[in-house]
Amino acid sequence: MSRIAIVGGGWAGIAAAVALADAGHDIHVLEMAPQLGGRARSVAGEPPYDNGQHILIGAYRDSLALMRRLGADPNQLLARLPLALPYPGEPGLRLPPGPPLLGFARGVLAHRGWPLSARLGLLGAAAGWLARGFRCDADLTVAQLCAGLAVDVRRDLVEPLCIAALNTPAPQASAQVFLRVLQDALFSGAGSADLLLPRRTLSELLAGPATTWLGPRLRLGCRVQKIGPGWRVDGEAFDGVVLACTSVEAARLTADLAPDWSAMAGALGFEPIVTVYLSSPGSRLPAPMLALRDGPDAPAQFVFDQGQLGGAPGRFAFVVSGAAPWVARGGCAEAVLAQARRELDWATPPVIDRLLAEKRATFACTPGLARPPGRIAPGLFAAGDYVQGPYPATLEGAVRAGLAAAQGMGTGAKGAASGSPTKTP
Ligand SMILES: Cc1cc2nc3c(=O)[nH]c(=O)nc-3n(C[C@H](O)[C@H](O)[C@H](O)COP(=O)(O)OP(=O)(O)OC[C@H]3O[C@@H](n4cnc5c(N)ncnc54)[C@H](O)[C@@H]3O)c2cc1C
């Protein structure tokens, strides 16, 4: 058994901790915040808020398995809906239940809002992506990949999916990562494209059960300042370390130990997400989730009716992804309120409840991006949504990175006690 420190208790750190503990290691999770969960946490309030609305999809296999492992039942905690992108007053694209690839073809053909030529063009492009194994030139953007599609298809499907999955606008987003998300949604079996919307707070999905499960192996309010060779974490000896903190903190902690790796982690750019909560007692949207058309005076791309998702009735979460222009410009909450009043019907006038702006919500998922590898040195691994992998910054990317770090550590930790860190990744 090795004594392993996990620095950071977001979804990546929790995944690594559980996998390492299950493999028989003596784990210690050091988390600087007063609670687990990282960016996917809940914020105190009455009733409590999430640090931004999160969506999972059926293809998030490892996240769902982790929830189950900790005794959290995804069937109870998540509302499963077939993928649909309704807009106010328009049914939008809907995938019928069943095999997702077939459902996609049927859903596109049945979408009367698009001219037949646009639907056939999309199916032709999708067949081409499939034939090429969902691979493309690493330097391509989503906008370039989809330039041949009809304007309606790009506006109603490609752009909202891209901003929702990659948190990066289509003209700047990596086509390769976008195709990988599509591949997993369409090819991971029945239900993989389904939307899984939290019915309870994010903390109830994972952080709460993980806190109970970890018990005394968890140290909250503990910000790690220094990692030394050997491995010493703020002077305390361990056989191995999983850095499951943010890329910025991981870069700081490895600056002397692994400068090349640190430089790579430190070079990542970020995209903000702003969530604006509005309240309007007695109001209800036509669906739990609606897509919205964003524009110069319309920040939000999606709105969620919390009341229809087991939360507070009359409370609505508006999501502004790729929000850098709004963070720079200001006035986002007021602009969302105006957008909401223009585009939706309300039983009572909506008012701004709260604005949450996460400036480093995700890394900017641009073409050809160099992401740092999970292995830093023998016995020193990084886990987080930003490490090398096929996924954008998502819960599933974080969980998979945590599992990969645990797997690497399983074979590397004991040897690390006598080894010294290398200066190369
Ligand atoms: C508003 C918003 C909306 C999002 N929507 C979605 C979505 O719909 N679907 C989806 O899949 N993903 C979504 N994401 C992305 C998702 O939340 C992240 O990909 C995921 O939570 C990252 O987990 P992580 O464990 O890699 O990192 P983090 O959650 O950032 O965890 C890192 C942890 O390390 C701790 N830490 C940092 N430094 C130290 C230190 N020195 N010592 C000790 N602890 C430290 C931090 O406190 C934190 O708890 C969203 C993110 C945001 C912000």
The ligand as an SDF file (V2000), in Angstrom:
LIG
                    3D

 53 58  0  0  0  0  0  0  0  0999 V2000
  -20.3500   27.6110  -14.9100 C   0  0  0  0  0  0  0  0  0  0  0  0
  -19.8420   26.2920  -15.4000 C   0  0  0  0  0  0  0  0  0  0  0  0
  -20.6710   25.4700  -16.1520 C   0  0  0  0  0  0  0  0  0  0  0  0
  -20.2060   24.2380  -16.6030 C   0  0  0  0  0  0  0  0  0  0  0  0
  -21.0700   23.4360  -17.3010 N   0  0  0  0  0  0  0  0  0  0  0  0
  -20.6840   22.1720  -17.5820 C   0  0  0  0  0  0  0  0  0  0  0  0
  -21.6020   21.2610  -18.1460 C   0  0  0  0  0  0  0  0  0  0  0  0
  -22.7470   21.6080  -18.4100 O   0  0  0  0  0  0  0  0  0  0  0  0
  -21.2000   19.9940  -18.3820 N   0  0  0  0  0  0  0  0  0  0  0  0
  -19.9270   19.5750  -18.0950 C   0  0  0  0  0  0  0  0  0  0  0  0
  -19.6250   18.3880  -18.2990 O   0  0  0  0  0  0  0  0  0  0  0  0
  -19.0260   20.4240  -17.5850 N   0  0  0  0  0  0  0  0  0  0  0  0
  -19.3620   21.7010  -17.3090 C   0  0  0  0  0  0  0  0  0  0  0  0
  -18.4780   22.5670  -16.7480 N   0  0  0  0  0  0  0  0  0  0  0  0
  -17.0770   22.1300  -16.5850 C   0  0  0  0  0  0  0  0  0  0  0  0
  -16.8920   21.2810  -15.3210 C   0  0  0  0  0  0  0  0  0  0  0  0
  -17.4190   21.9450  -14.1940 O   0  0  0  0  0  0  0  0  0  0  0  0
  -15.3970   21.0700  -15.1230 C   0  0  0  0  0  0  0  0  0  0  0  0
  -14.8570   20.4880  -16.2970 O   0  0  0  0  0  0  0  0  0  0  0  0
  -15.0770   20.1330  -13.9680 C   0  0  0  0  0  0  0  0  0  0  0  0
  -15.8100   20.4830  -12.8220 O   0  0  0  0  0  0  0  0  0  0  0  0
  -13.5780   20.2120  -13.6910 C   0  0  0  0  0  0  0  0  0  0  0  0
  -13.2440   19.3710  -12.6080 O   0  0  0  0  0  0  0  0  0  0  0  0
  -11.7490   19.2640  -12.1180 P   0  0  0  0  0  0  0  0  0  0  0  0
  -11.7470   18.3160  -10.9780 O   0  0  0  0  0  0  0  0  0  0  0  0
  -10.8660   18.9850  -13.2730 O   0  0  0  0  0  0  0  0  0  0  0  0
  -11.3260   20.7290  -11.6260 O   0  0  0  0  0  0  0  0  0  0  0  0
  -11.9350   21.6600  -10.4730 P   0  0  0  0  0  0  0  0  0  0  0  0
  -13.3920   21.4350  -10.3610 O   0  0  0  0  0  0  0  0  0  0  0  0
  -11.4720   23.0440  -10.7800 O   0  0  0  0  0  0  0  0  0  0  0  0
  -11.2620   21.1410   -9.1350 O   0  0  0  0  0  0  0  0  0  0  0  0
  -10.0000   21.5670   -8.6950 C   0  0  0  0  0  0  0  0  0  0  0  0
  -10.0250   21.5920   -7.1760 C   0  0  0  0  0  0  0  0  0  0  0  0
   -8.7170   21.8530   -6.6910 O   0  0  0  0  0  0  0  0  0  0  0  0
   -8.8010   22.7180   -5.5790 C   0  0  0  0  0  0  0  0  0  0  0  0
   -7.4910   23.3700   -5.4270 N   0  0  0  0  0  0  0  0  0  0  0  0
   -6.9120   24.2640   -6.2810 C   0  0  0  0  0  0  0  0  0  0  0  0
   -5.6700   24.5840   -5.8180 N   0  0  0  0  0  0  0  0  0  0  0  0
   -5.4670   23.8650   -4.6940 C   0  0  0  0  0  0  0  0  0  0  0  0
   -4.3650   23.7500   -3.7890 C   0  0  0  0  0  0  0  0  0  0  0  0
   -3.2200   24.4310   -3.9680 N   0  0  0  0  0  0  0  0  0  0  0  0
   -4.5040   22.9270   -2.7270 N   0  0  0  0  0  0  0  0  0  0  0  0
   -5.6400   22.2200   -2.5120 C   0  0  0  0  0  0  0  0  0  0  0  0
   -6.7210   22.2970   -3.3500 N   0  0  0  0  0  0  0  0  0  0  0  0
   -6.6160   23.0930   -4.4270 C   0  0  0  0  0  0  0  0  0  0  0  0
   -9.9470   23.6670   -5.9580 C   0  0  0  0  0  0  0  0  0  0  0  0
  -10.4860   24.3030   -4.8100 O   0  0  0  0  0  0  0  0  0  0  0  0
  -10.9250   22.6880   -6.6160 C   0  0  0  0  0  0  0  0  0  0  0  0
  -11.8000   22.1320   -5.6710 O   0  0  0  0  0  0  0  0  0  0  0  0
  -18.8850   23.8160  -16.3190 C   0  0  0  0  0  0  0  0  0  0  0  0
  -18.0500   24.6490  -15.5630 C   0  0  0  0  0  0  0  0  0  0  0  0
  -18.5150   25.8660  -15.1110 C   0  0  0  0  0  0  0  0  0  0  0  0
  -17.6180   26.7220  -14.2910 C   0  0  0  0  0  0  0  0  0  0  0  0
  1  2  1  0
  2  3  1  0
  2 52  2  0
  3  4  2  0
  4  5  1  0
  4 50  1  0
  5  6  2  0
  6  7  1  0
  6 13  1  0
  7  8  2  0
  7  9  1  0
  9 10  1  0
 10 11  2  0
 10 12  1  0
 12 13  2  0
 13 14  1  0
 14 15  1  0
 14 50  1  0
 15 16  1  0
 16 17  1  0
 16 18  1  0
 18 19  1  0
 18 20  1  0
 20 21  1  0
 20 22  1  0
 22 23  1  0
 23 24  1  0
 24 25  2  0
 24 26  1  0
 24 27  1  0
 27 28  1  0
 28 29  2  0
 28 30  1  0
 28 31  1  0
 31 32  1  0
 32 33  1  0
 33 34  1  0
 33 48  1  0
 34 35  1  0
 35 36  1  0
 35 46  1  0
 36 37  1  0
 36 45  1  0
 37 38  2  0
 38 39  1  0
 39 40  1  0
 39 45  2  0
 40 41  1  0
 40 42  2  0
 42 43  1  0
 43 44  2  0
 44 45  1  0
 46 47  1  0
 46 48  1  0
 48 49  1  0
 50 51  2  0
 51 52  1  0
 52 53  1  0
M  END
$$$$
